[in-house]
Amino acid sequence: MRFPTSGSPTSGSRVFPTTSGSRVFLDESLPRLFEEFFREKRAETRDIDGNGLGLAIVKRLVERAGGEIEAESTLGTGSVFRVRLVAA
């Protein structure tokens, strides 16, 4: 995973995008990605460990810090998660 940053201290917020490599989520799954215990039900995701709590926990932490998180997924490219936090 990569963690480049963008935004300037004067813009009022910082954006921290990270990529998941080749992991791709279906378009219909994107609205539910941050729900507790959500797991895609596809043959290619059956062997991936996890219980569906990781992104839900990240979302709660980001929101408690006054920020936002979003996900974007593109077949052949992978997924990008962007966390936007208010600059202190």
WOSULGI-V429346 format. One record per residue. RES is the residue in one small letter. SS is DSSP state (@ for helix, = for strand, . for the rest). PHI is phi in radians with two decimals (NA if undefined). OMEGA is omega in radians with two decimals (none if undefined). Layout:
# WOSULGI-V429346
res = [RES & RES]
ss = [SS & SS]
phi = [PHI & PHI]
omega = [OMEGA & OMEGA]
This chain:
# WOSULGI-V429346
res = [m & r & f & p & t & s & g & s & p & t & s & g & s & r & v & f & p & t & t & s & g & s & r & v & f & l & d & e & s & l & p & r & l & f & e & e & f & f & r & e & k & r & a & e & t & r & d & i & d & g & n & g & l & g & l & a & i & v & k & r & l & v & e & r & a & g & g & e & i & e & a & e & s & t & l & g & t & g & s & v & f & r & v & r & l & v & a & a]
ss = [. & . & . & . & = & = & . & . & @ & @ & @ & . & = & = & = & = & = & = & = & . & . & . & . & . & . & . & @ & @ & @ & @ & . & . & . & . & . & . & . & . & . & . & . & . & @ & @ & @ & . & . & . & . & . & . & . & . & @ & @ & @ & @ & @ & @ & @ & @ & @ & @ & @ & . & . & . & = & = & = & = & = & = & = & . & . & . & = & = & = & = & = & = & = & = & = & . & .]
phi = [NA & -1.91 & -2.28 & -1.31 & -2.13 & -2.50 & 1.60 & -2.09 & -0.98 & -1.42 & -1.37 & 1.60 & -2.62 & -2.17 & -1.97 & -2.09 & -1.45 & -2.45 & -1.88 & -1.85 & 1.22 & -1.63 & -1.17 & -2.10 & -1.90 & -1.17 & -0.96 & -1.24 & -1.50 & -0.95 & -1.12 & -1.81 & -0.95 & -1.69 & -1.39 & -1.08 & 1.16 & -1.32 & -2.39 & -1.16 & -1.85 & -2.29 & -1.00 & -1.32 & -1.82 & -1.05 & -1.56 & -1.50 & -1.22 & 2.36 & -2.11 & 1.44 & -1.84 & -0.97 & -1.23 & -1.13 & -1.17 & -1.04 & -1.05 & -1.08 & -1.12 & -1.10 & -1.15 & -1.13 & -1.51 & 1.44 & -1.93 & -2.36 & -2.34 & -2.45 & -2.24 & -2.44 & -2.38 & -2.31 & -1.02 & 1.52 & -2.00 & 2.06 & -2.08 & -2.19 & -1.99 & -2.05 & -1.91 & -1.95 & -2.12 & -1.25 & -1.23 & -1.47]
omega = [3.10 & -3.13 & 3.05 & 3.11 & 3.06 & -3.08 & 3.13 & 3.14 & -3.13 & -3.12 & 3.08 & 3.11 & 3.09 & 3.11 & -3.13 & 3.11 & 3.04 & -3.13 & 3.13 & -3.14 & -3.05 & -3.11 & -3.11 & 3.09 & 3.09 & 3.14 & -3.12 & 3.11 & -3.04 & -3.14 & -3.08 & -3.03 & -3.04 & 3.08 & 3.10 & 3.07 & 3.10 & 3.06 & 3.05 & 3.13 & 3.10 & -3.13 & -3.09 & 3.11 & -3.09 & -3.07 & 3.13 & 3.13 & 3.07 & -3.12 & 3.10 & 3.14 & -3.02 & -3.11 & 3.08 & 3.12 & 3.12 & 3.14 & 3.13 & 3.14 & 3.14 & -3.14 & 3.09 & 3.10 & 3.12 & -3.09 & 3.14 & 3.04 & 3.10 & 3.14 & 3.09 & -3.08 & -3.11 & 3.13 & -3.13 & -3.12 & -3.10 & -3.08 & 3.08 & 3.06 & 3.13 & 3.05 & 3.11 & 3.13 & 3.11 & 3.12 & -3.13 & none]
